């Protein structure tokens, strides 16, 4: 994923949090979808995916698997919300599963959006949340998602080490 796509996905998550006046964790994806007029539905997938987003006419719909734990459902909803807000729906073949470095840039962007929405760096920094367990507990995300976030946060902590010295 190039830096411009990363930056666009990250900034879209931040703008959404600011525009909706969200000030507490965990981030409630259902409330966000409702505020944006996006229908959020549970379904039983037949293809093993965690979720999908589509348009019914001009109205966006997010479908989330009822077969995964609630923390995974929240991440999936945020991932699909990223596809909608980043303009991917209807333009690309989309897949929702565990992230991989080999994922195409569109999937990577939706993952960046979801992780930055559910676990904003500035909030994690302010709460001094460093471990995956701390991040998972604070943000109500899966331990796997929290591990990815903790790795990125460690880079940010190291980059800004001079600020705390």
Secondary structure, 3 states (H helix, E strand, C coil): CCHHHHHHHHHHHHHHHHHCCCCCCCCCHHHHHHHHCCEEEEECCCCCCCEEEEEECCEEEEEEECCCCHHHHHHHHHHHHHHHHCCCCCCCCCCCCCCCCCCCHHHHHHHHHHHHHHCCHHHHHHCCCCCHHHHHHHHCCCHHHHHHHHHHHHHHHHHCHHHHC
